[in-house]
Amino acid sequence: MITNVCCKYLEKQSWLILIALFFAMAAVAGEPGAGNSGENGHALSLQGSNQSNLVFIPGDAVSISTLPDSTSLLNNVFPIDDRGYVELPVYGKTKISHMTRDQFVAFIREQYKDELIYPNIQVKPMIRISVLGGVPRPGFYYFDEERSLWEVMYEVGGTMDENGLKEMRWKRSGKNVEENLIPSLQTGISLKRMGFRSGDQIWVKSPNKPGKLERARSYLTFVTAAASALTLYITYQRFIVRGN
């Protein structure tokens, strides 16, 4: 009798345990994202990876090269406007700020497949740098951030003052970033590794302007030359012309 009661009690408890486990498993399976957490994590990882590969920044520029075809209209530097659009020859405006390099190359190949003679396409993001002061060609330039400071100075024609390199300054927002750029020139480190950003400036020492003493000497030389010429003229008039 007691044995039968115990068996029935255990059987009843087993059913209760099984029912509880069933509902617990159903609740876990029904949680949002529980079954595809791995997939979501992978998607987020890919999204982060794509974001890190976005190199075309609004306000900068992109250089396109189709060498050895040097006659192509695509061989140029194209500014990227503040919305991330670039205006390409014939095709017109297209947004590239959301593209990676490979995606932009694929886009060019597809849109210009009838015009491209060779399949070689290179695209490079360019940053804005201004070089001001004592250089033969001061101004605002687009540079590949993989180029070196030495190449930047070569592009602008070097410095006009013999101490120009020693007194060259790297500025950002009106403040000095680096005052001694000689080591960077000597090592040939890239602008990217140096930390250059779009809008940075390179100020180069201008040749010394003549001071008051130098200007006084110039004026004195002119006056002396004029006085000598006048003396010769008077002497000529007095002794040559009147003597005749």
TORRO-211752 format. One record per residue (C-alpha): x negated, y negated, z negated; chain; residue number from 1. Coordinates in Angstrom, 2 decimals, decimal comma. Last residue first. Layout:
TORRO-211752
SITE | x | y | z | unit | pos
SITE | X | Y | Z | A | NUM
...
end
This chain:
TORRO-211752
SITE | x | y | z | unit | pos
SITE | -84,80 | -125,11 | 77,56 | A | 244
SITE | -85,84 | -125,53 | 73,96 | A | 243
SITE | -82,21 | -126,06 | 73,05 | A | 242
SITE | -81,26 | -122,56 | 74,23 | A | 241
SITE | -84,28 | -120,67 | 72,91 | A | 240
SITE | -85,35 | -122,33 | 69,67 | A | 239
SITE | -82,18 | -123,60 | 68,06 | A | 238
SITE | -79,54 | -121,38 | 69,65 | A | 237
SITE | -81,56 | -118,18 | 69,20 | A | 236
SITE | -82,40 | -119,06 | 65,61 | A | 235
SITE | -78,72 | -119,74 | 64,90 | A | 234
SITE | -77,71 | -116,38 | 66,42 | A | 233
SITE | -80,42 | -114,48 | 64,54 | A | 232
SITE | -79,33 | -116,06 | 61,28 | A | 231
SITE | -75,68 | -115,17 | 61,97 | A | 230
SITE | -76,58 | -111,54 | 62,63 | A | 229
SITE | -78,62 | -111,37 | 59,44 | A | 228
SITE | -75,77 | -112,92 | 57,46 | A | 227
SITE | -73,30 | -110,36 | 58,87 | A | 226
SITE | -75,61 | -107,46 | 57,99 | A | 225
SITE | -76,11 | -108,80 | 54,48 | A | 224
SITE | -72,36 | -109,30 | 54,02 | A | 223
SITE | -71,65 | -105,72 | 55,17 | A | 222
SITE | -74,33 | -104,26 | 52,89 | A | 221
SITE | -72,99 | -106,31 | 49,98 | A | 220
SITE | -69,45 | -105,04 | 50,62 | A | 219
SITE | -70,64 | -101,44 | 50,63 | A | 218
SITE | -72,70 | -101,99 | 47,49 | A | 217
SITE | -69,71 | -103,53 | 45,74 | A | 216
SITE | -67,57 | -100,52 | 46,73 | A | 215
SITE | -70,17 | -98,13 | 45,29 | A | 214
SITE | -70,35 | -100,14 | 42,06 | A | 213
SITE | -66,57 | -100,31 | 41,73 | A | 212
SITE | -66,18 | -96,55 | 42,12 | A | 211
SITE | -65,99 | -94,48 | 45,30 | A | 210
SITE | -63,42 | -91,66 | 45,10 | A | 209
SITE | -64,73 | -88,35 | 43,81 | A | 208
SITE | -63,75 | -85,44 | 46,03 | A | 207
SITE | -60,48 | -83,81 | 44,94 | A | 206
SITE | -60,45 | -81,03 | 42,33 | A | 205
SITE | -58,17 | -78,17 | 43,35 | A | 204
SITE | -54,72 | -77,52 | 41,90 | A | 203
SITE | -53,22 | -74,11 | 42,57 | A | 202
SITE | -49,48 | -74,00 | 42,02 | A | 201
SITE | -46,99 | -71,30 | 41,06 | A | 200
SITE | -43,52 | -71,44 | 42,65 | A | 199
SITE | -43,26 | -67,71 | 43,26 | A | 198
SITE | -45,19 | -65,78 | 40,65 | A | 197
SITE | -48,87 | -64,95 | 40,18 | A | 196
SITE | -49,71 | -62,35 | 37,53 | A | 195
SITE | -53,38 | -61,73 | 38,31 | A | 194
SITE | -52,48 | -58,19 | 39,31 | A | 193
SITE | -49,98 | -59,52 | 41,84 | A | 192
SITE | -52,36 | -62,16 | 43,17 | A | 191
SITE | -54,83 | -59,37 | 43,93 | A | 190
SITE | -58,29 | -59,11 | 42,33 | A | 189
SITE | -61,16 | -60,12 | 44,61 | A | 188
SITE | -63,74 | -59,70 | 41,83 | A | 187
SITE | -65,58 | -62,96 | 42,50 | A | 186
SITE | -62,53 | -65,14 | 43,03 | A | 185
SITE | -60,84 | -63,76 | 39,91 | A | 184
SITE | -64,01 | -64,42 | 37,88 | A | 183
SITE | -64,18 | -68,04 | 39,21 | A | 182
SITE | -60,57 | -68,84 | 38,26 | A | 181
SITE | -61,33 | -70,61 | 34,97 | A | 180
SITE | -58,46 | -72,90 | 34,00 | A | 179
SITE | -55,66 | -70,32 | 33,85 | A | 178
SITE | -51,92 | -70,74 | 33,26 | A | 177
SITE | -52,06 | -74,51 | 32,93 | A | 176
SITE | -48,67 | -76,15 | 32,41 | A | 175
SITE | -46,57 | -78,21 | 34,84 | A | 174
SITE | -44,03 | -75,46 | 35,46 | A | 173
SITE | -46,83 | -73,05 | 36,38 | A | 172
SITE | -50,42 | -74,10 | 37,03 | A | 171
SITE | -53,62 | -72,40 | 38,17 | A | 170
SITE | -56,53 | -74,85 | 37,97 | A | 169
SITE | -59,68 | -75,35 | 40,07 | A | 168
SITE | -62,53 | -77,20 | 38,36 | A | 167
SITE | -65,24 | -74,66 | 39,13 | A | 166
SITE | -63,94 | -74,08 | 42,64 | A | 165
SITE | -63,92 | -77,78 | 43,50 | A | 164
SITE | -67,43 | -78,45 | 42,23 | A | 163
SITE | -68,84 | -79,01 | 45,72 | A | 162
SITE | -65,73 | -81,00 | 46,61 | A | 161
SITE | -63,79 | -80,35 | 49,82 | A | 160
SITE | -62,66 | -76,86 | 48,85 | A | 159
SITE | -62,01 | -73,83 | 51,05 | A | 158
SITE | -60,12 | -74,00 | 54,33 | A | 157
SITE | -56,54 | -73,41 | 53,16 | A | 156
SITE | -56,50 | -69,79 | 54,34 | A | 155
SITE | -59,94 | -69,07 | 52,86 | A | 154
SITE | -58,69 | -70,31 | 49,49 | A | 153
SITE | -55,77 | -67,87 | 49,65 | A | 152
SITE | -58,07 | -65,06 | 50,78 | A | 151
SITE | -60,31 | -65,62 | 47,73 | A | 150
SITE | -57,22 | -65,62 | 45,52 | A | 149
SITE | -56,56 | -62,08 | 46,72 | A | 148
SITE | -53,79 | -60,65 | 48,86 | A | 147
SITE | -51,38 | -58,07 | 47,43 | A | 146
SITE | -48,90 | -60,84 | 46,60 | A | 145
SITE | -48,47 | -61,49 | 50,32 | A | 144
SITE | -48,56 | -65,26 | 50,65 | A | 143
SITE | -46,03 | -67,87 | 51,76 | A | 142
SITE | -47,54 | -71,35 | 51,73 | A | 141
SITE | -46,88 | -74,90 | 50,62 | A | 140
SITE | -49,47 | -77,54 | 51,40 | A | 139
SITE | -53,11 | -78,54 | 51,36 | A | 138
SITE | -55,19 | -77,90 | 54,51 | A | 137
SITE | -58,67 | -79,36 | 54,03 | A | 136
SITE | -58,65 | -78,72 | 50,25 | A | 135
SITE | -59,13 | -81,26 | 47,46 | A | 134
SITE | -55,68 | -81,44 | 45,94 | A | 133
SITE | -52,80 | -79,02 | 46,36 | A | 132
SITE | -52,27 | -75,33 | 47,08 | A | 131
SITE | -48,60 | -74,34 | 46,77 | A | 130
SITE | -47,57 | -70,70 | 46,36 | A | 129
SITE | -44,32 | -69,03 | 47,44 | A | 128
SITE | -44,22 | -65,21 | 47,36 | A | 127
SITE | -44,02 | -62,81 | 50,32 | A | 126
SITE | -42,40 | -59,37 | 50,48 | A | 125
SITE | -44,01 | -57,14 | 53,09 | A | 124
SITE | -42,40 | -55,23 | 55,94 | A | 123
SITE | -44,27 | -52,97 | 58,34 | A | 122
SITE | -42,76 | -51,40 | 61,44 | A | 121
SITE | -44,49 | -48,99 | 63,82 | A | 120
SITE | -41,96 | -47,24 | 66,07 | A | 119
SITE | -43,40 | -48,83 | 69,20 | A | 118
SITE | -41,51 | -50,55 | 72,02 | A | 117
SITE | -38,70 | -51,84 | 69,82 | A | 116
SITE | -35,95 | -53,60 | 71,76 | A | 115
SITE | -33,37 | -50,81 | 72,15 | A | 114
SITE | -33,83 | -49,52 | 68,59 | A | 113
SITE | -33,47 | -53,04 | 67,19 | A | 112
SITE | -30,51 | -52,53 | 64,84 | A | 111
SITE | -31,41 | -48,98 | 63,82 | A | 110
SITE | -35,15 | -49,50 | 63,45 | A | 109
SITE | -34,57 | -52,74 | 61,56 | A | 108
SITE | -32,16 | -51,08 | 59,11 | A | 107
SITE | -34,56 | -48,16 | 58,54 | A | 106
SITE | -37,34 | -50,65 | 57,72 | A | 105
SITE | -34,99 | -52,46 | 55,33 | A | 104
SITE | -34,06 | -49,20 | 53,60 | A | 103
SITE | -37,71 | -48,20 | 53,26 | A | 102
SITE | -38,61 | -51,55 | 51,72 | A | 101
SITE | -35,76 | -51,36 | 49,23 | A | 100
SITE | -32,52 | -53,20 | 49,89 | A | 99
SITE | -30,26 | -55,28 | 47,61 | A | 98
SITE | -32,03 | -58,56 | 48,44 | A | 97
SITE | -31,70 | -57,74 | 52,15 | A | 96
SITE | -28,50 | -59,55 | 53,15 | A | 95
SITE | -28,14 | -60,07 | 56,89 | A | 94
SITE | -28,09 | -63,16 | 59,05 | A | 93
SITE | -28,45 | -63,07 | 62,82 | A | 92
SITE | -29,06 | -60,12 | 65,12 | A | 91
SITE | -30,77 | -62,08 | 67,91 | A | 90
SITE | -33,81 | -62,88 | 65,76 | A | 89
SITE | -33,32 | -62,18 | 62,03 | A | 88
SITE | -31,91 | -64,63 | 59,50 | A | 87
SITE | -32,54 | -63,48 | 55,93 | A | 86
SITE | -29,92 | -63,38 | 53,17 | A | 85
SITE | -30,62 | -63,01 | 49,44 | A | 84
SITE | -28,17 | -65,66 | 48,26 | A | 83
SITE | -30,89 | -68,27 | 47,61 | A | 82
SITE | -32,22 | -67,87 | 51,13 | A | 81
SITE | -34,90 | -65,40 | 52,19 | A | 80
SITE | -37,47 | -67,00 | 54,50 | A | 79
SITE | -38,68 | -64,99 | 57,52 | A | 78
SITE | -42,37 | -64,52 | 58,30 | A | 77
SITE | -43,01 | -63,39 | 61,86 | A | 76
SITE | -43,49 | -60,51 | 64,25 | A | 75
SITE | -39,79 | -59,76 | 64,79 | A | 74
SITE | -39,74 | -61,73 | 68,04 | A | 73
SITE | -41,86 | -58,96 | 69,55 | A | 72
SITE | -44,86 | -59,99 | 71,65 | A | 71
SITE | -47,52 | -58,53 | 69,33 | A | 70
SITE | -46,44 | -54,94 | 69,97 | A | 69
SITE | -49,40 | -53,20 | 68,30 | A | 68
SITE | -48,00 | -54,16 | 65,84 | A | 67
SITE | -44,36 | -54,48 | 64,76 | A | 66
SITE | -44,95 | -56,70 | 61,72 | A | 65
SITE | -42,29 | -58,24 | 59,48 | A | 64
SITE | -43,15 | -60,63 | 56,64 | A | 63
SITE | -40,43 | -61,31 | 54,08 | A | 62
SITE | -39,77 | -64,54 | 52,21 | A | 61
SITE | -39,07 | -65,91 | 48,72 | A | 60
SITE | -36,00 | -67,85 | 47,57 | A | 59
SITE | -33,93 | -64,75 | 46,90 | A | 58
SITE | -36,28 | -61,85 | 45,99 | A | 57
SITE | -36,96 | -58,95 | 48,33 | A | 56
SITE | -38,72 | -56,36 | 46,16 | A | 55
SITE | -35,95 | -54,03 | 45,04 | A | 54
SITE | -37,82 | -50,85 | 44,09 | A | 53
SITE | -37,21 | -51,28 | 40,34 | A | 52
SITE | -33,47 | -51,48 | 40,97 | A | 51
SITE | -33,59 | -48,24 | 42,96 | A | 50
SITE | -35,30 | -46,45 | 40,07 | A | 49
SITE | -32,75 | -47,77 | 37,62 | A | 48
SITE | -29,94 | -46,53 | 39,84 | A | 47
SITE | -31,64 | -43,15 | 40,21 | A | 46
SITE | -31,95 | -42,82 | 36,44 | A | 45
SITE | -28,35 | -43,87 | 35,98 | A | 44
SITE | -27,27 | -41,20 | 38,45 | A | 43
SITE | -29,38 | -38,55 | 36,69 | A | 42
SITE | -27,89 | -39,49 | 33,34 | A | 41
SITE | -24,42 | -39,32 | 34,82 | A | 40
SITE | -25,14 | -35,87 | 36,25 | A | 39
SITE | -26,47 | -34,61 | 32,93 | A | 38
SITE | -23,48 | -36,00 | 31,08 | A | 37
SITE | -21,19 | -34,24 | 33,54 | A | 36
SITE | -19,23 | -31,91 | 31,25 | A | 35
SITE | -18,93 | -34,23 | 28,29 | A | 34
SITE | -18,32 | -37,32 | 30,43 | A | 33
SITE | -14,94 | -38,00 | 28,91 | A | 32
SITE | -14,14 | -35,48 | 26,13 | A | 31
SITE | -11,71 | -32,79 | 27,33 | A | 30
SITE | -14,19 | -29,92 | 27,13 | A | 29
SITE | -14,90 | -30,71 | 23,47 | A | 28
SITE | -11,20 | -30,82 | 22,61 | A | 27
SITE | -10,51 | -27,57 | 24,44 | A | 26
SITE | -13,35 | -25,86 | 22,58 | A | 25
SITE | -11,95 | -27,00 | 19,23 | A | 24
SITE | -8,43 | -25,92 | 20,19 | A | 23
SITE | -9,62 | -22,40 | 21,06 | A | 22
SITE | -11,77 | -22,14 | 17,92 | A | 21
SITE | -8,76 | -22,99 | 15,73 | A | 20
SITE | -6,60 | -20,41 | 17,51 | A | 19
SITE | -9,28 | -17,74 | 17,04 | A | 18
SITE | -9,61 | -18,56 | 13,34 | A | 17
SITE | -5,83 | -18,40 | 12,82 | A | 16
SITE | -5,65 | -15,05 | 14,61 | A | 15
SITE | -8,42 | -13,69 | 12,43 | A | 14
SITE | -6,63 | -14,90 | 9,28 | A | 13
SITE | -3,45 | -13,00 | 10,24 | A | 12
SITE | -5,40 | -9,80 | 10,91 | A | 11
SITE | -7,20 | -10,17 | 7,58 | A | 10
SITE | -3,87 | -10,51 | 5,73 | A | 9
SITE | -2,29 | -7,56 | 7,57 | A | 8
SITE | -5,30 | -5,40 | 6,71 | A | 7
SITE | -5,19 | -6,43 | 3,06 | A | 6
SITE | -1,47 | -5,63 | 2,79 | A | 5
SITE | -1,97 | -2,21 | 4,38 | A | 4
SITE | -4,79 | -1,40 | 1,95 | A | 3
SITE | -2,71 | -2,41 | -1,06 | A | 2
SITE | 0,00 | 0,00 | 0,00 | A | 1
end
